Amino acid sequence: MGFYFFTEYVDNAEIRNIIFSVTSIVVMLKMVYLLLTAPKSRESLFSRLLAAIYLISILIISVRVVEWNMFSSSRGIFNLSFFNTFFMLFDLVGSIGTTVLFLFLNFQRMNQELDAARAEAQNYADYYSLAIVSAQAGVWDMDLKKNEVYWDDSLEKLFGSGMDINKKLIDIWNSFENELKQEAKPNKIYEDASDKKEFTHEFTIHHNDKGIQYFMSHSRVVHDKNDSSRMIGLIYDITPLRKAEYALKEAHRKLNILTTITRHDILNSITIVNGFAEILAKKLTDPKLQKMAETIENSGAMITHLISFTGQYQDIGIDDPKWQDIGILLDTNEFKPLLEDISSAFPEPGILIYTDKMFEKVLYNLIENSLKHGIKVNSISFSYDFSENGLHIVYQDDGAGIPEENKGLIFKRGYGENTGMGLFLCREILGITSLTIQENGIPGQGARFEINVPFGFYKRKE
């Protein structure tokens, strides 16, 4: 439109030449781009037509400029001339044609983009479908406002025949709903449900022919643009996993029973040995024989101590890990005798650590080691240090500390006095849930143990 105005209504050769030059450069560049690029086969026709229109426009304008320079009378819009008339007609037809071609071309490109988007969406759907089939999982969907449940064929294959799937899925939602009612505000259960990233529910199905099947459901509540609340989830069979877990626990339980019985019999026998050794040490008059009897008695006492010590740690890993609060554990009666004569500082309750149930033994062992080997310990402390690598539980005392050459040895089995198993077992207990421990205190200024708790294994109490 600007080009048309300045070439038809402005009778100034310089302005016309500037407008013509700029427009021609732009049009020529566009034309060259269309001609040199290799469009897709479907776009080829439109691209060539556009290039042709641009080319004809340039040729007509070029001829008309020559005519303007040769015949000044043809410069006005109302002066009739062949090129003037032809240019006006072609300008009208070319503008309409170009607009139509642009519309067709962009409509075609839009369709191609929609086809590509559909193909990509289908690929993603195929990927997820393959993943679900490979995992032998079932998909279900529930409209929470209408209380209508939908599922696919994979869920029917998973549960088997004779199963009321609709009732089982509603039971899963009811379990989630009951959990939410304890936390959610009144009349906000659906909104609060969507805030929970995931809901996990485990259940069993009893079959007459298959026995007990174990299933795990992972689901979450979502809200669409129509303010409709839906629960979408996956269910998969964990029967082999649970059966292996229960078999392992049963084997561990039986082994513990056998160990307990064996330990009891050994302690009874050692008691007899210790008793006779003590009697012999008192009745023998020969110093050498008396020394031998005392050695037997001391060895028996050490065996008794070792056997009793192993009894304290026989339940490592037998139960599932659980969330534990150091501030609460250290406030129990078990720790009070240890802390009677020293100053102590503990963190406030509120941080939960996911670890083995014998985590309490780790804390006890650290304090007991300070009192036994710290020479003169007046104070101990537990504290938290949050960093980009997770949480560090820091234990410190003001005793003699640990020599530099011993720092790498104290966690090895058999090192140290008594059983030589204390810190070794502490490391094993922590390792069940990927926690690690190290000593980095300064010798002469006290011991300093750091327990590293990775992300996901600690949380704030809600």
MARDRENDO-107426 format. One record per residue (C-alpha): residue in three letters; chain; x, y, z. Coordinates in steps of 0.5 Angstrom, whole numbers, plus 500, padded with zeros to 3 digits. Layout:
{node ala, A, {X, Y, Z}} ...
//
This chain:
{node met, A, {500, 500, 500}} {node gly, A, {506, 505, 502}} {node phe, A, {509, 503, 495}} {node tyr, A, {503, 504, 491}} {node phe, A, {501, 511, 495}} {node phe, A, {508, 514, 494}} {node thr, A, {509, 512, 486}} {node glu, A, {502, 514, 484}} {node tyr, A, {500, 520, 488}} {node val, A, {507, 523, 490}} {node asp, A, {510, 527, 484}} {node asn, A, {517, 527, 486}} {node ala, A, {522, 523, 482}} {node glu, A, {527, 522, 488}} {node ile, A, {522, 520, 493}} {node arg, A, {519, 515, 488}} {node asn, A, {526, 512, 486}} {node ile, A, {528, 511, 494}} {node ile, A, {521, 507, 495}} {node phe, A, {522, 503, 489}} {node ser, A, {529, 501, 490}} {node val, A, {528, 499, 497}} {node thr, A, {522, 495, 495}} {node ser, A, {525, 492, 490}} {node ile, A, {531, 490, 494}} {node val, A, {526, 487, 499}} {node val, A, {522, 483, 494}} {node met, A, {528, 481, 490}} {node leu, A, {531, 478, 496}} {node lys, A, {524, 474, 498}} {node met, A, {524, 472, 490}} {node val, A, {531, 469, 491}} {node tyr, A, {530, 466, 497}} {node leu, A, {524, 462, 494}} {node leu, A, {527, 460, 488}} {node leu, A, {534, 458, 492}} {node thr, A, {531, 454, 497}} {node ala, A, {528, 447, 497}} {node pro, A, {521, 447, 499}} {node lys, A, {517, 440, 501}} {node ser, A, {514, 438, 495}} {node arg, A, {507, 440, 497}} {node glu, A, {510, 447, 498}} {node ser, A, {513, 447, 491}} {node leu, A, {508, 450, 487}} {node phe, A, {506, 455, 492}} {node ser, A, {513, 458, 493}} {node arg, A, {514, 458, 485}} {node leu, A, {507, 462, 484}} {node leu, A, {509, 467, 489}} {node ala, A, {516, 467, 486}} {node ala, A, {513, 468, 479}} {node ile, A, {508, 474, 482}} {node tyr, A, {514, 478, 485}} {node leu, A, {518, 477, 479}} {node ile, A, {513, 480, 474}} {node ser, A, {512, 485, 479}} {node ile, A, {519, 487, 479}} {node leu, A, {519, 487, 471}} {node ile, A, {513, 491, 470}} {node ile, A, {515, 496, 475}} {node ser, A, {522, 496, 472}} {node val, A, {519, 498, 465}} {node arg, A, {514, 503, 468}} {node val, A, {520, 507, 471}} {node val, A, {523, 507, 464}} {node glu, A, {517, 510, 462}} {node trp, A, {516, 515, 467}} {node asn, A, {523, 517, 465}} {node met, A, {522, 518, 458}} {node phe, A, {515, 520, 458}} {node ser, A, {513, 525, 464}} {node ser, A, {506, 525, 462}} {node ser, A, {505, 518, 464}} {node arg, A, {507, 520, 471}} {node gly, A, {500, 521, 474}} {node ile, A, {495, 516, 476}} {node phe, A, {490, 519, 471}} {node asn, A, {494, 519, 465}} {node leu, A, {492, 513, 461}} {node ser, A, {498, 509, 458}} {node phe, A, {499, 502, 457}} {node phe, A, {504, 500, 462}} {node asn, A, {500, 505, 467}} {node thr, A, {494, 501, 466}} {node phe, A, {497, 494, 466}} {node phe, A, {501, 496, 472}} {node met, A, {494, 498, 476}} {node leu, A, {491, 491, 473}} {node phe, A, {496, 487, 475}} {node asp, A, {497, 490, 482}} {node leu, A, {490, 489, 483}} {node val, A, {490, 482, 481}} {node gly, A, {497, 480, 484}} {node ser, A, {495, 483, 491}} {node ile, A, {489, 479, 491}} {node gly, A, {493, 473, 488}} {node thr, A, {499, 474, 493}} {node thr, A, {494, 474, 499}} {node val, A, {490, 468, 497}} {node leu, A, {497, 464, 496}} {node phe, A, {499, 466, 502}} {node leu, A, {493, 464, 506}} {node phe, A, {493, 457, 502}} {node leu, A, {501, 456, 504}} {node asn, A, {500, 458, 511}} {node phe, A, {494, 453, 511}} {node gln, A, {498, 448, 509}} {node arg, A, {503, 449, 513}} {node met, A, {498, 449, 519}} {node asn, A, {496, 442, 517}} {node gln, A, {503, 440, 517}} {node glu, A, {504, 442, 524}} {node leu, A, {498, 439, 526}} {node asp, A, {500, 433, 523}} {node ala, A, {507, 433, 526}} {node ala, A, {504, 434, 533}} {node arg, A, {499, 429, 532}} {node ala, A, {504, 424, 530}} {node glu, A, {508, 426, 536}} {node ala, A, {503, 425, 541}} {node gln, A, {501, 418, 538}} {node asn, A, {509, 416, 539}} {node tyr, A, {508, 418, 546}} {node ala, A, {502, 415, 547}} {node asp, A, {505, 408, 544}} {node tyr, A, {511, 409, 548}} {node tyr, A, {507, 410, 554}} {node ser, A, {503, 404, 552}} {node leu, A, {509, 400, 551}} {node ala, A, {512, 401, 558}} {node ile, A, {505, 400, 561}} {node val, A, {505, 393, 557}} {node ser, A, {512, 391, 559}} {node ala, A, {511, 393, 566}} {node gln, A, {504, 389, 566}} {node ala, A, {501, 395, 569}} {node gly, A, {493, 397, 569}} {node val, A, {491, 404, 568}} {node trp, A, {485, 407, 571}} {node asp, A, {481, 413, 571}} {node met, A, {476, 416, 576}} {node asp, A, {471, 422, 576}} {node leu, A, {471, 424, 583}} {node lys, A, {465, 428, 582}} {node lys, A, {461, 423, 578}} {node asn, A, {464, 417, 582}} {node glu, A, {465, 414, 575}} {node val, A, {471, 409, 574}} {node tyr, A, {474, 407, 568}} {node trp, A, {479, 402, 566}} {node asp, A, {483, 399, 560}} {node asp, A, {483, 391, 559}} {node ser, A, {490, 390, 562}} {node leu, A, {487, 391, 569}} {node glu, A, {482, 386, 567}} {node lys, A, {488, 381, 565}} {node leu, A, {492, 383, 572}} {node phe, A, {486, 382, 577}} {node gly, A, {483, 376, 573}} {node ser, A, {476, 373, 572}} {node gly, A, {471, 374, 578}} {node met, A, {473, 380, 581}} {node asp, A, {469, 387, 582}} {node ile, A, {474, 392, 579}} {node asn, A, {469, 398, 580}} {node lys, A, {469, 396, 587}} {node lys, A, {476, 395, 588}} {node leu, A, {478, 402, 585}} {node ile, A, {473, 406, 589}} {node asp, A, {476, 402, 595}} {node ile, A, {483, 405, 593}} {node trp, A, {480, 412, 593}} {node asn, A, {476, 411, 599}} {node ser, A, {483, 410, 602}} {node phe, A, {486, 416, 599}} {node glu, A, {480, 420, 602}} {node asn, A, {480, 418, 609}} {node glu, A, {488, 420, 609}} {node leu, A, {486, 426, 606}} {node lys, A, {480, 428, 611}} {node gln, A, {485, 427, 617}} {node glu, A, {490, 433, 614}} {node ala, A, {485, 437, 609}} {node lys, A, {481, 443, 611}} {node pro, A, {473, 442, 611}} {node asn, A, {470, 443, 604}} {node lys, A, {477, 443, 601}} {node ile, A, {479, 435, 600}} {node tyr, A, {479, 435, 592}} {node glu, A, {484, 441, 592}} {node asp, A, {488, 439, 598}} {node ala, A, {488, 432, 594}} {node ser, A, {492, 435, 588}} {node asp, A, {497, 438, 592}} {node lys, A, {499, 431, 594}} {node lys, A, {504, 429, 589}} {node glu, A, {503, 422, 589}} {node phe, A, {498, 417, 593}} {node thr, A, {501, 410, 594}} {node his, A, {496, 404, 596}} {node glu, A, {498, 397, 597}} {node phe, A, {492, 391, 597}} {node thr, A, {491, 384, 596}} {node ile, A, {486, 380, 592}} {node his, A, {485, 373, 595}} {node his, A, {484, 367, 589}} {node asn, A, {481, 360, 590}} {node asp, A, {486, 358, 585}} {node lys, A, {492, 363, 585}} {node gly, A, {492, 364, 593}} {node ile, A, {494, 371, 595}} {node gln, A, {496, 377, 590}} {node tyr, A, {499, 383, 592}} {node phe, A, {498, 389, 588}} {node met, A, {501, 397, 588}} {node ser, A, {497, 403, 586}} {node his, A, {500, 409, 584}} {node ser, A, {495, 415, 583}} {node arg, A, {494, 422, 583}} {node val, A, {488, 427, 583}} {node val, A, {488, 432, 577}} {node his, A, {484, 438, 575}} {node asp, A, {482, 440, 568}} {node lys, A, {480, 446, 565}} {node asn, A, {473, 445, 566}} {node asp, A, {474, 444, 574}} {node ser, A, {473, 437, 574}} {node ser, A, {477, 433, 579}} {node arg, A, {479, 426, 576}} {node met, A, {484, 421, 580}} {node ile, A, {489, 417, 575}} {node gly, A, {493, 411, 577}} {node leu, A, {497, 405, 575}} {node ile, A, {496, 398, 578}} {node tyr, A, {502, 393, 578}} {node asp, A, {503, 386, 581}} {node ile, A, {508, 386, 586}} {node thr, A, {507, 379, 588}} {node pro, A, {513, 376, 587}} {node leu, A, {517, 382, 590}} {node arg, A, {513, 381, 596}} {node lys, A, {513, 373, 597}} {node ala, A, {521, 374, 596}} {node glu, A, {521, 379, 602}} {node tyr, A, {516, 375, 606}} {node ala, A, {521, 369, 605}} {node leu, A, {527, 373, 606}} {node lys, A, {524, 375, 613}} {node glu, A, {522, 368, 615}} {node ala, A, {529, 366, 614}} {node his, A, {532, 371, 618}} {node arg, A, {527, 370, 623}} {node lys, A, {528, 363, 624}} {node leu, A, {536, 364, 623}} {node asn, A, {535, 369, 629}} {node ile, A, {531, 364, 633}} {node leu, A, {536, 359, 632}} {node thr, A, {542, 364, 634}} {node thr, A, {538, 366, 640}} {node ile, A, {538, 358, 642}} {node thr, A, {545, 357, 640}} {node arg, A, {547, 363, 644}} {node his, A, {543, 361, 650}} {node asp, A, {546, 354, 650}} {node ile, A, {553, 357, 649}} {node leu, A, {552, 362, 655}} {node asn, A, {550, 356, 660}} {node ser, A, {556, 352, 658}} {node ile, A, {561, 358, 659}} {node thr, A, {558, 360, 666}} {node ile, A, {560, 353, 668}} {node val, A, {567, 354, 665}} {node asn, A, {567, 360, 669}} {node gly, A, {565, 357, 675}} {node phe, A, {570, 352, 675}} {node ala, A, {575, 356, 673}} {node glu, A, {574, 361, 679}} {node ile, A, {574, 355, 683}} {node leu, A, {580, 352, 681}} {node ala, A, {584, 359, 681}} {node lys, A, {582, 359, 689}} {node lys, A, {584, 352, 690}} {node leu, A, {590, 351, 686}} {node thr, A, {596, 353, 690}} {node asp, A, {601, 353, 684}} {node pro, A, {602, 360, 682}} {node lys, A, {603, 357, 674}} {node leu, A, {597, 353, 675}} {node gln, A, {593, 359, 678}} {node lys, A, {595, 363, 673}} {node met, A, {592, 358, 668}} {node ala, A, {586, 358, 671}} {node glu, A, {585, 366, 671}} {node thr, A, {586, 366, 664}} {node ile, A, {581, 361, 663}} {node glu, A, {576, 365, 667}} {node asn, A, {578, 371, 663}} {node ser, A, {577, 368, 657}} {node gly, A, {570, 366, 659}} {node ala, A, {568, 372, 661}} {node met, A, {570, 375, 654}} {node ile, A, {566, 370, 651}} {node thr, A, {560, 372, 655}} {node his, A, {561, 379, 653}} {node leu, A, {562, 378, 646}} {node ile, A, {556, 373, 645}} {node ser, A, {552, 378, 649}} {node phe, A, {554, 384, 645}} {node thr, A, {552, 380, 638}} {node gly, A, {545, 379, 641}} {node gln, A, {544, 386, 641}} {node tyr, A, {545, 387, 634}} {node gln, A, {542, 381, 631}} {node asp, A, {535, 384, 629}} {node ile, A, {539, 389, 624}} {node gly, A, {535, 389, 617}} {node ile, A, {530, 384, 620}} {node asp, A, {524, 390, 620}} {node asp, A, {523, 395, 615}} {node pro, A, {526, 402, 616}} {node lys, A, {522, 407, 619}} {node trp, A, {522, 415, 620}} {node gln, A, {525, 417, 627}} {node asp, A, {527, 423, 630}} {node ile, A, {533, 424, 634}} {node gly, A, {531, 429, 639}} {node ile, A, {526, 424, 641}} {node leu, A, {530, 418, 641}} {node leu, A, {535, 422, 645}} {node asp, A, {530, 423, 650}} {node thr, A, {528, 416, 652}} {node asn, A, {530, 413, 659}} {node glu, A, {536, 409, 656}} {node phe, A, {540, 415, 655}} {node lys, A, {539, 418, 662}} {node pro, A, {544, 414, 665}} {node leu, A, {550, 415, 660}} {node leu, A, {548, 423, 661}} {node glu, A, {548, 424, 668}} {node asp, A, {555, 427, 669}} {node ile, A, {556, 430, 663}} {node ser, A, {553, 437, 659}} {node ser, A, {549, 435, 653}} {node ala, A, {546, 439, 647}} {node phe, A, {541, 436, 643}} {node pro, A, {537, 438, 637}} {node glu, A, {529, 440, 637}} {node pro, A, {525, 435, 635}} {node gly, A, {522, 436, 628}} {node ile, A, {527, 433, 623}} {node leu, A, {525, 425, 621}} {node ile, A, {531, 421, 619}} {node tyr, A, {529, 414, 615}} {node thr, A, {533, 409, 617}} {node asp, A, {534, 402, 621}} {node lys, A, {530, 401, 627}} {node met, A, {537, 400, 631}} {node phe, A, {539, 407, 629}} {node glu, A, {538, 408, 637}} {node lys, A, {544, 404, 638}} {node val, A, {548, 408, 633}} {node leu, A, {547, 414, 637}} {node tyr, A, {548, 410, 644}} {node asn, A, {554, 407, 641}} {node leu, A, {557, 414, 639}} {node ile, A, {556, 417, 646}} {node glu, A, {558, 410, 650}} {node asn, A, {565, 411, 646}} {node ser, A, {566, 418, 648}} {node leu, A, {565, 416, 655}} {node lys, A, {570, 410, 655}} {node his, A, {575, 412, 650}} {node gly, A, {575, 420, 650}} {node ile, A, {579, 420, 657}} {node lys, A, {576, 426, 660}} {node val, A, {569, 428, 657}} {node asn, A, {565, 434, 660}} {node ser, A, {560, 435, 654}} {node ile, A, {557, 432, 648}} {node ser, A, {552, 435, 643}} {node phe, A, {548, 433, 637}} {node ser, A, {546, 438, 631}} {node tyr, A, {544, 439, 624}} {node asp, A, {548, 442, 618}} {node phe, A, {544, 442, 612}} {node ser, A, {548, 443, 605}} {node glu, A, {547, 442, 598}} {node asn, A, {549, 435, 599}} {node gly, A, {543, 433, 604}} {node leu, A, {543, 433, 611}} {node his, A, {549, 432, 616}} {node ile, A, {548, 430, 623}} {node val, A, {554, 432, 627}} {node tyr, A, {556, 429, 634}} {node gln, A, {562, 432, 638}} {node asp, A, {565, 431, 644}} {node asp, A, {570, 435, 648}} {node gly, A, {575, 429, 650}} {node ala, A, {582, 427, 647}} {node gly, A, {579, 426, 640}} {node ile, A, {582, 421, 635}} {node pro, A, {589, 420, 632}} {node glu, A, {590, 422, 625}} {node glu, A, {593, 415, 624}} {node asn, A, {587, 411, 627}} {node lys, A, {581, 415, 623}} {node gly, A, {581, 410, 617}} {node leu, A, {581, 404, 622}} {node ile, A, {576, 405, 627}} {node phe, A, {570, 403, 622}} {node lys, A, {574, 396, 621}} {node arg, A, {571, 390, 624}} {node gly, A, {575, 388, 630}} {node tyr, A, {579, 394, 631}} {node gly, A, {579, 397, 638}} {node glu, A, {578, 395, 645}} {node asn, A, {573, 390, 647}} {node thr, A, {569, 387, 641}} {node gly, A, {572, 392, 636}} {node met, A, {565, 391, 633}} {node gly, A, {562, 398, 635}} {node leu, A, {563, 403, 630}} {node phe, A, {563, 397, 625}} {node leu, A, {556, 395, 626}} {node cys, A, {554, 403, 626}} {node arg, A, {557, 404, 619}} {node glu, A, {553, 397, 617}} {node ile, A, {546, 400, 620}} {node leu, A, {547, 406, 617}} {node gly, A, {548, 403, 610}} {node ile, A, {542, 400, 610}} {node thr, A, {539, 406, 608}} {node ser, A, {545, 409, 604}} {node leu, A, {547, 413, 610}} {node thr, A, {554, 414, 611}} {node ile, A, {559, 416, 617}} {node gln, A, {566, 419, 618}} {node glu, A, {570, 422, 623}} {node asn, A, {573, 429, 622}} {node gly, A, {575, 432, 629}} {node ile, A, {582, 435, 631}} {node pro, A, {586, 430, 635}} {node gly, A, {586, 433, 642}} {node gln, A, {580, 438, 641}} {node gly, A, {575, 432, 641}} {node ala, A, {572, 427, 637}} {node arg, A, {567, 429, 631}} {node phe, A, {563, 424, 627}} {node glu, A, {559, 426, 621}} {node ile, A, {553, 422, 619}} {node asn, A, {551, 424, 612}} {node val, A, {543, 423, 610}} {node pro, A, {542, 424, 603}} {node phe, A, {536, 427, 600}} {node gly, A, {530, 423, 600}} {node phe, A, {532, 420, 607}} {node tyr, A, {530, 426, 611}} {node lys, A, {524, 430, 612}} {node arg, A, {521, 436, 617}} {node lys, A, {515, 433, 621}} {node glu, A, {508, 435, 618}} 
//
